[in-house]
């Protein structure tokens, strides 16, 4: 759980920062709404699915399934490219 928490500390802010880079501005509100629906559904369904998995299998197999899912998610990120921003950034030095 400690490793999962550390991963989430980086994953969630990174995900929230990339959505505006990937989505057109006209669709940001709709995508934010869909994202909230998915998160709410996950918060309801995940504990039930986890309890079902533990009931049908051993905790070892459930943890292996969790690790396999994380590996698939990490591997899928290799195929995503985030476009660079066309905005010019004003960099000012404080020195």
Legacy VTK file of the C-alpha trace (Angstrom):
# vtk DataFile Version 3.0
C-alpha trace
ASCII
DATASET POLYDATA
POINTS 95 float
0.000 0.000 0.000
2.959 2.277 0.643
4.265 1.785 -2.890
0.770 2.327 -4.299
0.478 5.597 -2.356
3.851 6.803 -3.598
2.869 5.944 -7.163
-0.458 7.747 -6.802
1.311 10.832 -5.474
2.996 11.168 -8.871
0.343 9.618 -11.109
-2.689 11.700 -10.187
-1.089 15.174 -10.593
0.600 14.044 -13.816
-2.706 12.804 -15.210
-4.475 16.031 -14.300
-1.714 18.079 -15.934
-1.724 16.140 -19.210
-5.455 16.240 -19.911
-5.419 19.918 -20.996
-2.424 19.155 -23.241
-4.172 16.276 -25.001
-7.728 17.556 -25.289
-9.000 20.466 -27.356
-10.067 23.468 -25.284
-13.651 23.181 -26.508
-13.900 19.659 -25.030
-12.163 20.206 -21.674
-15.365 20.646 -19.686
-16.942 17.511 -21.156
-13.777 15.466 -20.602
-13.489 16.694 -17.010
-17.086 15.553 -16.406
-16.442 12.127 -17.923
-13.269 11.812 -15.858
-15.217 12.546 -12.658
-17.863 9.945 -13.579
-15.134 7.327 -14.098
-13.483 8.200 -10.769
-16.812 8.043 -8.908
-17.685 4.696 -10.479
-14.242 3.369 -9.598
-14.622 4.481 -5.991
-17.858 2.476 -5.787
-16.927 -0.579 -7.852
-13.283 -1.162 -6.885
-13.894 -2.349 -3.301
-16.662 -4.694 -4.450
-14.551 -6.147 -7.251
-11.596 -6.496 -4.873
-13.708 -8.342 -2.298
-15.052 -10.634 -5.013
-11.537 -11.349 -6.274
-10.270 -12.143 -2.771
-13.296 -14.381 -2.218
-12.641 -16.318 -5.422
-8.851 -16.474 -5.217
-5.981 -16.078 -2.789
-4.602 -12.694 -1.789
-1.353 -13.612 -3.549
-3.135 -14.027 -6.880
-5.077 -10.795 -6.383
-1.836 -8.900 -5.729
-0.244 -10.489 -8.805
-3.267 -9.379 -10.832
-2.832 -5.856 -9.461
0.851 -5.833 -10.422
0.046 -7.184 -13.894
-2.521 -4.411 -14.380
0.006 -1.776 -13.334
2.584 -3.198 -15.747
0.082 -3.102 -18.616
-0.739 0.514 -17.775
2.941 1.473 -17.636
3.671 -0.338 -20.915
0.776 1.419 -22.661
2.330 4.801 -21.798
5.226 3.989 -24.124
2.878 4.511 -27.084
1.527 7.929 -26.046
3.160 11.152 -27.078
2.230 14.435 -25.472
2.411 17.351 -27.890
4.607 20.249 -26.907
2.931 23.498 -26.057
3.130 26.237 -28.690
2.920 28.947 -26.060
6.073 30.896 -25.458
7.004 30.916 -21.832
8.384 34.032 -20.290
11.323 33.039 -18.189
12.493 35.673 -15.823
15.454 35.281 -13.612
15.330 36.410 -10.033
19.081 36.968 -10.003
LINES 1 96
95 0 1 2 3 4 5 6 7 8 9 10 11 12 13 14 15 16 17 18 19 20 21 22 23 24 25 26 27 28 29 30 31 32 33 34 35 36 37 38 39 40 41 42 43 44 45 46 47 48 49 50 51 52 53 54 55 56 57 58 59 60 61 62 63 64 65 66 67 68 69 70 71 72 73 74 75 76 77 78 79 80 81 82 83 84 85 86 87 88 89 90 91 92 93 94
